[in-house]
């Protein structure tokens, strides 16, 4: 029993299952592309179009002002009227700002002259001061330029992650099953010794890994996907120690019908007299 054959079978099973699950069941390429397009449209429609074309936000030495009459609410959701209130006036009741500005919008944050107020996890109001070194200007043109830069990056990053995730999961799964198989190899060797079928541990590992790979394929592809997901049959063949019993039993049957592997056996060299 060659370990290389068992490794190849496990690799094939993992690649097949993860490719089927990721590219066919969970996130097909067409659905993925649709999500990427929706994310790009979200940036354009939500971030860009909600920013008024005549609004200019200026931060000079940490002090925030706008070209609008204070208080001004930048509404981000037209349905709920929620947004950010800008008010550079003095003596603002910061702790009650959500009640103070409810007539103009439903504020979830307040930008004062030199601070940013927002609700904390316990619903108390947290105040964050702007750095005196902060100097910038935000307008519609800059938001559009930022969107033009972010959208291609978002698509490129999404395409890379779309293929990198299943590959990383394949490698992690491969290592996990290899480590997990040490237990099945140990039980296979112990059961074989009990029934008089003495095998070396490398052969027990190779045989148990082959049966383990077959059970993974049967359980995920045939039972979980084909019978349960496609045909809606709700088949469940698992019970406590099912894998341990099945793998050790079938692995010993397999070992009785194959030659020992070259891992533990070397051909005898004739000795000349």
Secondary structure, 3 states (H helix, E strand, C coil): CCHHHHHHHHHHHHHHHHHHHHHHHHCCHHHHHHHHHHHHHHHHHHHHCCCCCCCEEEEECCEEEECCCCCEEEEEECCCCEEEEECCCCCCCHHHHHHHCCCCCEEEEEECCCEEEEECCCCCEEEEECCCCCCEEEEHHHHHHHHHHHHHHHHHHHHHHHHHHHHHHHHHHHHHHHHHHHHHHHHHHHHHHHCCCCCCHHHHHHHHHHHHHHHHHHHHHHHHHHHHHHCCCCCCCCCCCHHHHHHHHHHHHHHHCCCCCCCCCCCCCCCCC
